[in-house]
Amino acid sequence: MQRFKKILLVLDGKSNHKPALTRALELAKVNKAQLKIIDVLDSPVPEVQFGTPFELEKLILEKQDLIEMEVESRRSKIQNLIKVSSVNDIRLSSDVLLGKPYFETIYQVLKFNFDLVIKNSEGKAGLIWGFLGNNDFNLIRKCPCPVWLIKPNQTKKFKGILAAVDLDIISNDNGEEKLNKKIIEIAVSLAQKEKSDLHVLHVWDFILKSDSKSLKTKLSESQLKKLIAWEKKKREEILNQLVSEYSPNGLNVKFHLVKGDPKKDIPKFAKNKKIELLVMGTVGRTGIPGFFIGNTSESILNKINCSLLTVKPDGFISPVTLENEN
């Protein structure tokens, strides 16, 4: 994963930090990358409405003192982590921030041009989709750089990595092609680093399925089968070409072309093959900054139960901007 040169590791001061910290340190060493560790305290400015002016001022100061104490405690924890970790030859910095974790994370990405965010998934805490929490979802939806969410219990190397790609052989969308290449590049690099089995999956359906009833009145069953076989062959060629560009020497790479529904078959495949990391794209709709593509991706995320690395297409515009800072 040599493409990552500025890595942002996000802690939360509560969950098991080891899985995310270990991979962030390893990646920073291999890539000779800059690593920043942040912890974001989700603590709003204290608001008090009742009491005398003196009582209100005293209460606000007391709450601010508590917040400052928590910030110092978390800052101390980060420093202790650094002391007991192997950080030689790593350009390392750290900070503790106040605000919404996802917003402050994205703000850091925009301000300092980080090209990868690593974070433990929120698990049951703040759970809204599968193993993902509210901050995880907002990062997937709005963060402009790749986001790597690691399950807190994922302490060992990944045995199985799945790269899910979408091959549209009709539109020849250059943006989609670039996104697929990003997914493969990252998945191949990670599989080499982790010495994992790599599965490359494309779930597809017959492009003329919606018109098949009318086609049956014009074409024989044999002709329809030939059309479907032709499309499958073309998709196989594109899939092989896509991966061959990255020369994954020494890797155990398996190609899978599944005719079906991505919403159902990607999670099913991940479960059946005991996949531990899914690399997939998230696509924003043109003209709507940060808009998360609807049913397909949402359904997949709702059903998976493995670590996740999501990739944005070139030109993605986050709804969070540097002007959003309070």
C-alpha positions in Angstrom: 0.0 0.0 0.0 2.7 2.4 -1.0 0.1 4.9 -2.2 -0.5 6.0 1.4 1.9 8.6 2.7 -0.1 10.5 5.3 -2.2 8.3 7.7 -4.7 9.4 10.3 -5.4 7.0 13.1 -8.6 7.8 15.0 -9.0 6.5 18.6 -12.0 6.9 20.9 -10.5 6.6 24.3 -12.7 3.6 25.1 -12.5 0.5 22.8 -9.6 -1.8 22.2 -7.1 0.3 20.3 -4.7 -2.5 19.5 -6.0 -3.7 16.1 -6.1 -0.3 14.5 -2.9 0.9 16.2 -0.9 -2.1 15.1 -1.9 -1.8 11.5 -1.4 2.0 11.4 2.2 1.6 12.8 3.0 -1.3 10.4 1.7 0.6 7.4 3.5 3.8 8.4 6.8 1.9 8.7 6.4 0.0 5.4 5.4 3.2 3.5 7.7 5.5 5.4 4.6 7.5 5.9 3.6 10.3 8.3 1.2 9.1 11.0 -1.0 11.2 13.2 -3.0 9.8 16.1 -6.0 11.6 17.3 -8.7 11.0 19.9 -11.9 13.0 19.6 -13.9 13.7 22.7 -17.5 14.1 21.8 -18.3 16.7 24.4 -20.6 19.7 23.6 -20.0 23.1 25.2 -21.8 23.0 28.5 -25.1 24.9 28.5 -26.9 25.8 31.7 -30.2 27.7 31.9 -31.2 28.0 35.5 -29.7 29.6 38.6 -28.2 32.9 39.6 -25.4 34.4 37.4 -22.8 33.3 40.0 -24.2 29.7 40.1 -24.3 29.5 36.4 -20.7 30.7 35.9 -19.5 28.3 38.6 -21.3 25.3 37.1 -20.0 26.1 33.6 -16.5 26.4 34.9 -16.8 23.1 36.7 -18.0 21.4 33.6 -15.2 22.9 31.5 -12.7 21.7 34.1 -14.0 18.2 33.8 -13.7 18.3 30.0 -10.1 19.6 30.3 -9.3 16.8 32.7 -10.7 14.2 30.3 -8.7 15.7 27.5 -5.5 15.5 29.5 -6.3 12.0 30.5 -6.8 10.9 26.9 -3.6 12.8 25.8 -1.7 10.9 28.5 -3.1 7.6 27.2 -1.9 8.3 23.7 1.6 9.2 24.9 1.7 6.0 26.9 0.6 4.0 23.8 3.4 5.6 21.9 6.0 4.8 24.6 5.2 1.1 24.6 4.9 0.8 20.8 7.6 0.4 18.2 7.7 3.8 16.6 11.3 4.1 15.5 11.7 5.9 12.1 8.0 6.9 12.1 7.1 10.6 11.7 4.5 10.7 14.5 2.3 13.3 16.0 -0.8 13.2 18.1 -3.7 15.4 19.4 -6.9 15.3 21.4 -9.8 17.2 19.9 -13.3 18.3 21.0 -16.3 17.9 18.7 -18.2 15.3 16.6 -15.7 12.5 15.9 -16.6 12.1 12.3 -16.6 15.8 11.6 -13.2 16.5 13.3 -11.7 13.5 11.5 -12.8 14.8 8.1 -11.7 18.3 9.0 -8.2 16.9 9.7 -8.2 15.1 6.4 -9.1 18.2 4.5 -6.7 20.5 6.5 -3.6 18.3 6.4 -4.3 16.2 3.3 -4.3 12.8 4.9 -4.8 10.0 2.3 -6.0 7.2 4.6 -8.1 7.1 7.8 -7.8 4.1 10.1 -10.3 3.5 12.9 -11.8 0.8 15.0 -15.4 0.2 14.1 -17.8 1.2 16.8 -19.2 -2.3 17.2 -22.2 -2.4 19.5 -21.6 1.1 20.7 -23.7 3.5 18.6 -24.7 0.6 16.4 -26.9 1.5 13.4 -25.8 -0.8 10.6 -24.3 -4.2 11.2 -21.1 -3.7 13.1 -20.9 0.0 12.1 -21.9 3.0 14.3 -23.0 6.5 13.5 -19.5 7.9 13.2 -18.4 5.0 11.0 -21.3 5.6 8.6 -20.6 9.3 8.4 -17.0 8.7 7.6 -18.0 6.2 4.8 -20.4 8.7 3.5 -18.5 12.0 3.7 -14.7 11.4 4.1 -12.9 12.2 0.8 -10.1 9.6 1.4 -10.2 5.9 1.9 -11.6 4.8 5.3 -10.4 1.6 6.9 -12.7 0.4 9.7 -11.2 -2.5 11.7 -13.3 -4.8 13.9 -12.1 -4.4 17.5 -11.5 -8.2 17.8 -9.4 -8.4 14.6 -6.1 -8.8 16.3 -4.5 -11.2 13.8 -3.6 -10.8 10.1 -6.4 -11.1 7.6 -6.6 -14.6 6.2 -9.1 -13.7 3.5 -9.5 -10.3 1.7 -12.3 -9.6 -0.8 -12.2 -6.9 -3.4 -15.7 -6.2 -4.8 -15.7 -4.4 -8.2 -18.4 -3.2 -10.4 -17.8 -3.7 -14.1 -20.1 -1.8 -16.4 -19.2 -2.9 -19.9 -21.8 -0.8 -21.5 -21.1 2.7 -20.3 -17.3 2.5 -20.2 -17.4 5.0 -17.4 -13.8 6.2 -17.0 -14.5 7.2 -13.4 -15.8 3.8 -12.6 -12.8 2.2 -14.2 -10.4 4.3 -12.1 -12.4 3.4 -8.9 -12.1 -0.3 -9.7 -8.3 0.1 -10.2 -8.0 1.8 -6.8 -9.9 -1.1 -5.2 -7.7 -3.7 -6.8 -4.5 -1.8 -6.1 -5.3 -1.5 -2.4 -6.5 -5.0 -2.1 -3.5 -6.5 -3.8 -1.1 -4.5 -1.8 -2.8 -5.4 1.5 -3.0 -9.1 0.6 0.7 -9.1 -0.2 1.5 -7.4 3.1 -0.8 -9.6 5.1 0.0 -12.8 3.1 -3.7 -13.3 2.6 -5.8 -15.1 0.1 -7.3 -12.5 -2.2 -10.8 -12.9 -3.7 -11.8 -10.6 -6.5 -15.6 -10.6 -6.9 -17.9 -9.2 -9.5 -21.6 -9.7 -9.1 -23.6 -9.1 -12.3 -26.9 -9.7 -14.0 -27.9 -9.9 -17.7 -27.8 -6.3 -19.0 -31.0 -6.8 -21.0 -32.9 -8.5 -18.2 -35.6 -5.8 -18.0 -36.3 -6.3 -21.7 -36.0 -10.1 -21.7 -39.7 -10.7 -22.1 -40.0 -8.6 -25.2 -36.8 -10.2 -26.5 -38.2 -13.6 -26.1 -40.8 -12.7 -28.7 -38.0 -11.8 -31.1 -35.2 -14.2 -30.2 -35.0 -17.9 -29.6 -34.0 -19.3 -26.2 -30.7 -20.3 -27.9 -30.0 -16.8 -29.0 -30.7 -15.4 -25.5 -28.3 -17.9 -24.0 -25.6 -16.8 -26.5 -26.1 -13.2 -25.5 -25.8 -14.0 -21.8 -22.7 -16.2 -22.5 -21.2 -13.3 -24.6 -21.7 -10.8 -21.8 -20.2 -13.2 -19.2 -17.2 -13.7 -21.4 -16.6 -10.0 -21.8 -16.9 -9.4 -18.1 -14.4 -12.2 -17.4 -12.0 -10.6 -19.8 -12.3 -7.2 -18.2 -11.9 -8.7 -14.7 -8.7 -10.6 -15.7 -7.3 -7.5 -17.4 -8.1 -5.4 -14.3 -6.1 -7.6 -11.9 -3.3 -8.5 -14.3 -2.2 -4.8 -14.4 -1.0 -5.1 -10.8 1.0 -8.3 -11.2 0.1 -10.0 -7.9 3.1 -12.4 -7.9 3.1 -14.9 -5.2 -0.5 -14.2 -4.2 -3.3 -16.8 -4.1 -5.8 -14.8 -6.2 -9.2 -16.3 -7.0 -11.6 -14.7 -9.4 -15.4 -15.0 -9.0 -18.0 -13.9 -11.5 -21.4 -14.4 -9.8 -24.6 -13.8 -11.7 -27.1 -12.3 -9.2 -27.8 -9.3 -7.0 -24.9 -7.4 -5.4 -27.0 -6.5 -2.4 -27.5 -10.2 -1.6 -24.6 -12.0 -3.1 -21.7 -9.8 -1.9 -22.6 -10.3 1.9 -23.4 -14.0 1.2 -20.1 -14.5 -0.5 -18.2 -12.8 2.3 -19.9 -15.0 4.9 -19.4 -18.2 3.0 -15.7 -17.6 2.3 -15.1 -16.3 5.9 -13.8 -13.0 4.5 -12.1 -10.8 7.2 -11.7 -7.6 5.1 -13.9 -6.2 2.4 -12.5 -3.6 0.0 -15.3 -1.8 -1.9 -16.1 1.5 -3.5 -18.7 4.1 -2.4 -19.9 6.3 -5.1 -21.3 9.9 -4.7 -24.0 11.0 -7.1 -22.9 13.8 -9.4 -23.8 17.3 -8.1 -24.7 16.2 -4.6 -21.6 16.5 -2.4 -21.2 13.5 0.0 -24.4 11.8 -1.2 -24.0 8.1 -0.4 -25.1 5.8 -3.2 -28.4 4.3 -2.1 -29.8 0.9 -1.8 -26.9 -1.3 -3.1 -24.2 0.0 -0.8 -26.5 0.5 2.1 -27.8 -3.1 1.9 -24.3 -4.5 1.7 -23.0 -2.6 4.7 -26.1 -3.7 6.7 -25.2 -7.3 6.2 -21.5 -7.6 6.4 -19.7 -8.6 9.6 -16.0 -8.1 8.7 -13.5 -5.2 8.6 -14.1 -2.8 5.8 -12.0 -0.5 3.6 -14.0 1.9 1.5 -12.7 3.9 -1.4 -14.1 7.1 -3.0 -14.0 7.9 -6.7 -11.8 10.7 -8.0 -13.5 14.0 -7.8 -15.6 13.2 -4.7 -16.6 16.3 -2.9 -17.2 16.1 0.8 -20.0 18.1 2.4 -17.6 19.0 5.2 -15.4 21.8 4.2 -12.7 23.9 5.9 -15.2 26.7 6.2 -17.5 24.4 8.3 -15.1 24.9 11.3 -17.0 26.4 14.3 
